[in-house]
């Protein structure tokens, strides 16, 4: 019978790939890692702590969002801040859920020298589900491998489901998981295996085993962070791969399904993995560039007489992101953000133009928009 799933191939799990197809992407990722670390060296300790917290928070929140779960961001932030030794003046209470998720990711990224064992994975699973009744519609085996029933990823109608993937059977799962763990430990010191490829292989292998009732995707991504931390302990602190996976969630599931039904040549998966990792590194560099730009801006204008309302708007523009007015800010938007009158908004904008804080973008009349006038590095 022709194998339908990759784990039914006779030489499973002897993965293969085409090095020449991966070499350019690998070079780009390694260069991006180096650039990211170089940029963090120019940032103060306090700002680096903030960047690390933001990256960890994004990783946790988006890894759950990939699975359709919306977390309490404030609670997760508080749990992370406390564990990182950062003081936060907020009223967000921590929960067993946020505590477990913070503990899981920090264990993967901070304790990367600890060996991977079955016991460690079971403990991760317990941290992932500290109060399962609160957020799952069915009972799952917490801190234990899945049961005897087939483990399938399905969609569509209940009476006519589409099976996207079926994991290896329960019988022999302990041995399969131990084979993976033995490889994970030995491959860390394997000459000729790039650490980034190792992380991609680990991701694909573990998610294909699907060893738990639930939480396999989140544990897979935590395991990937562990592998990346073992390859580059500093860079992992500042980028969040789950953010880039969420940005292309459909592509993530599509490439997994394609490769889990194919041969043991996983080049297509590794190309997708490296492309996604590269985007996460580039996102992190953009964020740190904004931080550096903001620091340069306020250093250049440290002696300027700027009102609290103007400072609020300038910081919104400098921070960028969803709330940052990437297309520039209009007088009406300035009025709304600063909570001032129309006449005051117009006067404030004119003052900021005169001081060189803002530049007027092309266009005129009511559509006139303004953006930050960054000083030269």
Residue pairs with C-beta under 8 A, 6 or more apart in sequence:
3 9
3 10
4 261
5 165
5 166
5 168
5 260
5 261
6 12
6 208
6 259
6 260
6 261
6 262
6 263
6 264
7 13
7 167
7 168
7 208
7 209
9 263
9 264
11 264
12 264
13 179
13 180
13 183
13 205
13 264
14 264
15 201
15 204
15 205
15 264
15 265
15 266
16 263
16 264
16 265
16 266
16 267
17 197
17 265
17 266
17 267
17 270
18 265
18 267
21 267
21 271
22 197
22 267
22 270
22 271
22 274
25 271
25 274
25 275
25 278
26 194
26 196
26 197
26 274
28 274
28 278
29 196
29 274
29 277
29 278
29 281
30 196
32 278
32 281
32 282
32 285
33 232
33 235
33 281
35 281
35 285
36 235
36 238
36 239
36 281
36 284
36 285
36 288
37 232
37 234
37 235
39 285
39 288
39 289
39 292
40 48
40 51
40 234
40 238
40 288
42 292
43 51
43 288
43 291
43 292
43 295
44 295
47 291
47 295
48 238
49 84
49 86
50 291
51 237
51 238
51 284
51 287
51 288
51 291
52 84
52 237
52 238
53 77
53 80
53 81
53 84
53 86
54 287
55 237
55 238
55 239
55 240
55 284
56 80
56 84
56 102
56 105
56 106
56 109
56 237
56 240
57 73
57 76
57 77
57 80
58 240
58 242
58 243
59 105
59 221
59 225
59 240
59 241
59 242
59 243
60 71
60 76
60 80
60 101
60 102
60 105
60 242
61 71
61 73
61 76
62 240
62 242
62 243
62 245
62 246
63 217
63 218
63 221
63 222
63 242
63 245
64 70
64 71
64 101
64 218
65 71
65 246
66 217
66 221
66 242
66 245
66 246
66 249
66 252
67 217
67 218
69 135
71 97
71 98
71 101
72 92
72 95
72 97
72 98
74 90
74 92
75 92
75 93
75 94
75 95
75 97
75 98
76 98
76 101
76 102
77 88
77 90
77 92
78 88
78 90
78 92
78 93
78 94
78 98
79 94
79 95
79 98
79 99
79 101
79 102
80 102
80 106
81 87
81 88
82 94
83 102
83 103
83 106
84 106
96 130
96 131
97 130
97 131
97 134
97 135
99 130
100 126
100 127
100 128
100 129
100 130
101 127
101 128
103 127
104 124
104 127
104 128
104 222
105 222
105 225
107 114
107 124
107 127
108 124
108 222
108 223
108 225
108 226
108 229
109 225
109 226
109 229
109 236
109 237
110 229
112 226
112 229
112 230
112 233
113 230
114 120
115 185
116 181
116 184
116 185
116 223
116 226
117 181
118 174
118 177
118 178
118 181
121 177
121 181
121 211
121 219
122 143
122 144
123 143
124 219
124 222
125 142
125 143
125 144
125 212
125 215
125 219
126 142
126 143
128 215
128 218
128 219
129 136
129 140
129 142
129 214
129 215
132 139
132 140
132 142
136 214
140 212
140 213
140 214
140 215
141 147
141 212
141 213
145 170
145 173
145 174
145 177
145 211
145 212
146 170
146 173
146 210
146 211
146 212
146 213
147 170
147 213
148 170
149 170
150 166
150 167
150 169
151 166
151 167
151 170
151 210
151 213
152 163
152 165
152 166
152 167
153 163
153 164
153 165
153 166
154 161
154 162
154 163
154 164
155 161
155 162
155 164
156 162
164 253
164 257
165 208
165 210
165 256
165 257
165 260
165 261
167 208
167 209
167 210
168 176
168 208
168 209
168 210
173 209
173 211
176 209
177 209
177 211
180 202
180 205
180 206
180 209
183 205
184 202
184 227
187 193
187 198
187 201
188 198
188 230
190 198
195 227
195 228
195 230
195 231
195 232
196 228
196 231
196 274
196 277
197 270
198 227
198 231
199 224
199 227
199 228
199 231
199 273
199 277
200 224
200 269
200 270
200 273
200 274
200 277
201 266
201 270
202 223
202 224
202 227
203 220
203 221
203 223
203 224
203 227
203 273
204 256
204 259
204 266
204 269
204 273
206 216
206 219
206 220
206 223
207 216
207 217
207 220
207 256
208 260
210 216
212 219
221 241
221 242
221 245
224 241
225 236
225 241
228 235
228 236
228 241
228 277
229 236
235 281
238 284
238 288
239 280
239 281
239 283
239 284
240 280
240 283
240 284
241 276
241 277
241 280
243 280
243 283
244 276
244 277
244 279
244 280
244 283
245 252
245 276
247 279
248 276
251 272
252 272
252 276
255 268
255 269
255 272
256 269
258 268
259 266
259 268
259 269
262 268
290 318
290 319
290 320
293 318
293 372
293 374
294 315
294 318
294 319
296 374
296 375
296 377
297 314
297 318
297 357
297 372
297 374
297 375
299 375
300 375
301 355
301 356
301 357
304 355
304 357
306 314
306 352
306 355
306 357
307 348
309 338
309 339
309 340
309 344
309 348
310 338
310 348
310 351
310 352
310 357
312 337
312 338
313 329
313 334
313 337
313 338
313 348
314 352
314 357
314 372
316 323
316 324
316 325
316 329
316 337
317 324
317 325
317 329
317 371
317 372
318 324
318 372
320 326
325 333
325 371
327 369
328 361
328 369
328 370
328 371
329 337
329 369
329 370
329 371
330 366
330 367
330 368
330 369
330 370
331 342
331 345
331 346
331 349
331 366
331 368
332 342
332 345
332 366
334 340
334 345
334 348
334 349
334 370
335 341
335 342
335 344
335 345
338 344
338 345
338 348
340 348
349 358
349 370
352 358
352 370
353 359
353 360
353 370
356 373
357 372
357 373
358 370
358 371
358 372
358 373
359 370
359 371
359 372
359 373
360 368
360 369
360 370
361 368
361 369
361 370
361 371
363 369
